Amino acid sequence: MSETPKDLNPLSRAAELLHHRGRALSKGEPIALPITTSSMFHLPGDPADSPAYGRVDNPTWEALEDALSILEDAPCVALPSGMAAISAALFASLGAGKRLLVPSDGYYVTRVLSSEFLAGFGVSVTERPTASIAEGGFADFDVVFIETPSNPGLDLCDLPAICGQVRAAGGITIVDNTTMTPFGQRPLDLGADIVVASDTKAPGGHSDLLMGHVATRDPAWLARVKDWRKMSGCIPSPHAAWALYRGLETLELRFSRMCDSAAVIAPVLAAHPAVRSARFPGLPSDPSHNLAAAQMERFGFLIGLDLGTEARAEQFINTSNFLRPATSFGGVHSSAERRARWGDDVSAGYVRLSVGCEPVDVLMQDLVDSLGRLED
Ligand SMILES: *Cc1c(COP(=O)(O)O)cnc(C)c1O
C-alpha cells in the first residue's frame, strides 16, 4: 500500500481521494481506474515481491484499499461484503476459550454469526444492549464488538470511554461503523482497535454492489485479517471493487447531502401528529443527542419513526412517491422498511428511513403528504 498523508480533515480527505491515484500515473495511463480480472500474473523465476495469484493480489483491490485508507487514515483490507469484513475481524481475533461481547440490538446477522458459528468453535458469546453495553464492565471479554448508532434502533454508546475501558481490561474493541461512514464518525481516532463496515450502503451508494472493509492501525491485526482473506478465499470481485471505488469518489458529496437533508426532515417528521415517536441523534430531544454531538462528525442520514401500528407503517412506506420499500440503506434514492418484519427488537410500527439525495424540499413534502394520508 502506498503512503497516505496523515492528519487530514474530512474535506482534505475527500479531495485527496480524488487525486491520490492520478498523481502517480505515467504518461498515457488511464485516468479512470482499470478493472483487472486476471487470476494469473507473469511470474518467471523468484516470486518474491511480485503479484502472483488472483486470490492474494489484485491491482483493482489495491487501488480501492488505497482510497479507503485515505478515508480511514489507516490501512484497509477490502472484502466482498460487510459480513465478510465482520467475519474476517471476528475469525481473525477469536478462538476456542475466547470471550466475545456483541450488541443485542445491532445488525442481527452479526449476532447469528456469533451464536451459530463462533460459539460452535468454543467462543463464549454474551449480548448486551448498546445503550447500556458498559454496565457490568469489560473484564470478562477478549473482544468487544460495538455498533453505534445501532442498526435499526439508533441507540448510541460512548466510544472513547468504552474503548478505554476495554483496553484497560486487556481486550480489543471492534466497531461496526456502517451507519456513519468515515465522514460521519471516526472510531479509530476515538480508541477502537479495528473498524469494520459494510460498503454496500452509503459508500457504494447506488444499490448495485456488495462490499465491505476492515481498517486498523495495528500491523499485527492487519496481517491477520489479510491472511484470513487469503486462506478463507473470501475475496472481492474486481468488478465490485471497481464499482465501490467509483462510489467512494462521490461519498462526501452524497453523504453531506443526505445528512443535511435528514437534519431538515427529522424535526418536521418528529413533530407531525401521525408520528408517535422519532429517533434521530441530531434532534436535541433524542436520548443520544449529547453523546452524538460529542463523538460523531455528523448525525447521519437514518431516521427512526414509530407510526404506531404495522398497517400504518406499511401504508406510509408503500404510498410515498419518493421512498423505495426495500431492505438496506444509504442509496441515492431514499428507502424505508419496517424492521420488525425481520424479527428485530423494535415495535411493529417502527420504520427505519434512509434519507437519500433527492432535493430536500421535494422529498419532505412527499413524506409529510404520506403521513397526512395515514388512517387512524
Ligand atoms: C448491512 C450491514 C451489515 C452487513 O453488510 P453486508 O454488506 O450486507 O454484508 C453489517 N453491519 C451493519 C450495521 C449493516 O447495516
The ligand as a Gaussian input file, in Angstrom:
#p B3LYP/6-31G(d) Opt

LIG

0 1
 C      -25.779000      -4.103000       6.188000
 C      -24.990000      -4.160000       7.435000
 C      -24.028000      -5.143000       7.619000
 C      -23.797000      -6.270000       6.620000
 O      -23.346000      -5.787000       5.399000
 P      -23.462000      -6.655000       4.033000
 O      -22.721000      -5.814000       3.067000
 O      -24.915000      -6.797000       3.751000
 O      -22.839000      -7.974000       4.295000
 C      -23.296000      -5.122000       8.792000
 N      -23.488000      -4.189000       9.731000
 C      -24.419000      -3.224000       9.592000
 C      -24.591000      -2.208000      10.676000
 C      -25.193000      -3.184000       8.446000
 O      -26.133000      -2.240000       8.317000

